Structures are given as C-alpha cells and as structure tokens.
Amino acid sequence: MSKEKKIVPITSVAADKGQSVKANVIVTENQQKSNLHPTDYVKNFEQGMLYTVTMEELYDTAFPPKVPIVDGLIYNGTYLFVGAPKVGKSFFMAQLGYHVSMGIPLWNYKINQGSVLYLALEDDFSRLQKRLSKMFGMESTNNFYFATMSKSLNEGLEEQLSKFVKEHTDTKLIMIDTLQKIREVGGDRYSYSSDYDIVTKLKQFSDKHNVCVLVVHHTRKLQSEDSFEMISGTNGLLGAADGAFIMQKKKRTDNIAVLDIAGRDQPDQKLTIEFDRERCIWNFKKAETELWKEPINPLLEAINLLLTEENPEWQGTATELVEKLPNMQIQANVITRKLNVLNSRLLQEYGIQYENKRGHERKICLKRVPDGKE
C-alpha cells in the first residue's frame, strides 16, 4: 500500500527582512506516526521480521539523548575494563561506583548521579567492607549496591539484572567483576562467535534499559604494541562492545598506570593515573589526548538565549519557534529535524530537554532541567 502524502504550507521567517514566507512541504504518513522505539525493533526481531526504517523516518524521529555516566569517559552501553590480574581493577571499580552513586566528579570528569550495582563475583562481603572503608572512610551511600554471587548469562543473569533495574529505576551503572564468572559453559566458549555473542547479550540489556554495563576482564600474556590486542580471548569481545578501557603498568609493583580508552561515543584517550597505596584510590596525573569539542552550534545557542530564568520553558509549533528565532534563516520543517539530531548536545551542553510531541498538531517542547538531567 502506498503511503499517503499531504501538501501543507509551512511558514518560515526570512532573517534579513523579518517577512513570513510560505513554502509547500511534503508531509508523509510516516511523519505523523509516533517516534521510533527500541521495543519495536526487538518485537519485530523476535517475531522473525526485518524491522526497517526510511531515511525520512530517521530524520523525523527524536531518539533519547545519549547521556554520559562519566562525561567524556563512559556512556550508556556495554564496555570492557581490561587489565592484568592484581593491577588495581577492582579498586577502580569501587572508586567509580562510589563517585557515580554519590554524584561526585571523578577527577575532573562530571558525573551523572544514579544507583550503581557492583557484582563483585571474586570477593566476599567482608573483603568489600575492609576495602571500601579504607578507600572512603565511614562516608557511605544507600544507592551503591553489592552482590558477590550471580547466575551466569545462560542461567538467568539477565532476569536478575532486569529485576534490579525495575526495582531501582535510577540505575546508571552495573559493574560485573569478572566476565569469566558469568560466561556460558560450552565447548566453543572461546570462539569468536561465542565471545561476540556474550557481549552482544549484555549490550542488548544495556540498550534496552538505558544503563551502562562495565565488564571486568583480563589481558592475555602475549604482549602487543596495540593495547586493545591485549584483551584475552578473540576480537569478538571488543567487536560487540561499545568501548573498552585497558589498564597497564610497566611493572606490577609500579604505582603509575596507563589507561587507554576507545569507544563509539567518545574520542580515543590515554590517561596516566597513579595509585595511592595508603588510601587505595586512583589519582589523575595527565591526559595525553585532549577531548575534542564540537564547535558552537548557532541553533543551539539561539535556543539557549530563548529560554531565560524567568521563562525556562517553551512550547509551540515549529513555525512558531522559527518566528522566535528570526536570525536563523531556517525553515520550520528543517528546524524540527535539526533538533531531532542535536537533542543530545542540547541536553548535555545547555541543560535543555527537547521533546517532539506528535498529535493533532506537532509540538516542540523545550525545558531547562537541573544539571542537564531529565
């Protein structure tokens, strides 16, 4: 069945003369549908169907903003945290979890606060108690959760994690220490396909629940110039993950470590960190790779000026928003699509939440939110 198309007049504003001009814009049936949703993909996939979208549908959809857990370092998704045994990975996990649960910046990196679950599967509660008290004294938080036992992936781990996330809706970070403890048992468990499959299952979970899953793993003994080739197992692990952290020391007894970071949502980085043996925490020394920042976007700047302390919210049609931004020289149908693409930057850089409401009349909703949190 062909999709019905309607020709509707769109009013735009010419920036130089401030005059309204009308242009005919084709609005298809797809543009009147509700936004695409991840559950649609999963539902169709489980039913054996191929879920497809058009380029038009992509542009006309406002996807949920990609909010960092640690700004510039870790985002929602599934990441590997890899290092040799006894290099200090577990101390780093405890430090990261504490900062996220408390909302305290990690070094100079801003934190998006929320509940944290740490599956410390190679520890017991007594050891955790001693470690945490040495690291943080008696300062504690009631949204940092620990477990020392869990099921494996093929025995019900996903159900356990889903129940936790359902009970703790503000969950931001789940740390699994280690990957070996949740591996599915099988003769080909170290094959590329098996490695890819295990991380893919964790990634599907993290994407579905909009959380970060950080999985601790070991490096292999064979050295390589490429840090990411040091990951034990096949390339399937890194291929399925959203990113990886590789922690390395020149000697096991060194206090200095290098943290190589690569991911889909952040630039590659190399951080030098130092272990404080008295407090058992990692301190920042230097970053060899400075974070690249995108240039200022004129549209986002204009919207930032539009929302003031006295008027922190705005709602209206795309045409009405164009009229509020007379210097932008942009058409109404284009401004909606640009905001669909830029909504993550709008939230992260300006603390403005964008929503594209669809009903009888499509509405754009803009609202300042505290600390850039939805």
GISUL-V499281 format. One record per residue. N is the residue number from 1. PHI is phi in whole degrees, 0 to 359 (NA if undefined). Layout:
<<N	PHI> <N	PHI>>
This chain:
<<1	NA> <2	285> <3	272> <4	291> <5	242> <6	238> <7	263> <8	233> <9	283> <10	245> <11	271> <12	237> <13	237> <14	282> <15	290> <16	283> <17	246> <18	71> <19	264> <20	276> <21	232> <22	250> <23	227> <24	282> <25	237> <26	282> <27	248> <28	271> <29	300> <30	298> <31	290> <32	264> <33	280> <34	289> <35	299> <36	299> <37	224> <38	306> <39	296> <40	296> <41	298> <42	297> <43	299> <44	295> <45	296> <46	295> <47	271> <48	81> <49	259> <50	268> <51	271> <52	240> <53	227> <54	270> <55	300> <56	298> <57	295> <58	300> <59	293> <60	269> <61	245> <62	263> <63	281> <64	303> <65	300> <66	276> <67	265> <68	288> <69	279> <70	237> <71	305> <72	86> <73	240> <74	227> <75	239> <76	302> <77	137> <78	242> <79	237> <80	259> <81	238> <82	243> <83	192> <84	291> <85	303> <86	64> <87	275> <88	117> <89	295> <90	294> <91	296> <92	295> <93	301> <94	297> <95	294> <96	297> <97	299> <98	297> <99	294> <100	294> <101	291> <102	269> <103	77> <104	267> <105	306> <106	268> <107	57> <108	252> <109	259> <110	292> <111	251> <112	261> <113	294> <114	181> <115	289> <116	229> <117	243> <118	243> <119	273> <120	270> <121	280> <122	250> <123	237> <124	233> <125	295> <126	296> <127	294> <128	298> <129	301> <130	295> <131	296> <132	292> <133	293> <134	289> <135	282> <136	235> <137	68> <138	264> <139	288> <140	225> <141	220> <142	264> <143	237> <144	244> <145	251> <146	231> <147	217> <148	251> <149	220> <150	204> <151	281> <152	279> <153	298> <154	271> <155	246> <156	125> <157	299> <158	300> <159	295> <160	297> <161	292> <162	297> <163	295> <164	298> <165	296> <166	295> <167	280> <168	233> <169	292> <170	265> <171	299> <172	248> <173	221> <174	235> <175	249> <176	243> <177	233> <178	226> <179	300> <180	300> <181	288> <182	246> <183	298> <184	284> <185	277> <186	184> <187	293> <188	251> <189	294> <190	255> <191	280> <192	302> <193	296> <194	292> <195	298> <196	297> <197	294> <198	293> <199	286> <200	299> <201	297> <202	292> <203	294> <204	300> <205	294> <206	296> <207	291> <208	296> <209	258> <210	58> <211	231> <212	256> <213	247> <214	249> <215	249> <216	279> <217	212> <218	256> <219	276> <220	272> <221	286> <222	291> <223	283> <224	208> <225	292> <226	270> <227	303> <228	282> <229	277> <230	275> <231	293> <232	294> <233	105> <234	263> <235	293> <236	297> <237	296> <238	291> <239	298> <240	270> <241	279> <242	281> <243	177> <244	209> <245	242> <246	244> <247	259> <248	223> <249	240> <250	290> <251	226> <252	301> <253	277> <254	293> <255	267> <256	270> <257	226> <258	252> <259	247> <260	272> <261	232> <262	218> <263	194> <264	282> <265	249> <266	213> <267	288> <268	298> <269	220> <270	225> <271	251> <272	255> <273	233> <274	232> <275	271> <276	272> <277	291> <278	287> <279	261> <280	62> <281	235> <282	266> <283	251> <284	282> <285	251> <286	196> <287	239> <288	283> <289	245> <290	285> <291	293> <292	278> <293	249> <294	293> <295	296> <296	301> <297	264> <298	302> <299	295> <300	294> <301	298> <302	296> <303	292> <304	299> <305	286> <306	292> <307	270> <308	252> <309	297> <310	285> <311	230> <312	280> <313	229> <314	213> <315	216> <316	175> <317	280> <318	298> <319	297> <320	293> <321	291> <322	301> <323	293> <324	280> <325	238> <326	295> <327	267> <328	276> <329	51> <330	222> <331	277> <332	298> <333	290> <334	282> <335	296> <336	295> <337	295> <338	297> <339	291> <340	301> <341	282> <342	261> <343	298> <344	294> <345	295> <346	299> <347	285> <348	289> <349	271> <350	237> <351	67> <352	244> <353	272> <354	246> <355	221> <356	252> <357	276> <358	242> <359	203> <360	299> <361	226> <362	292> <363	238> <364	259> <365	242> <366	237> <367	209> <368	286> <369	236> <370	297> <371	59> <372	70> <373	254> <374	283>>
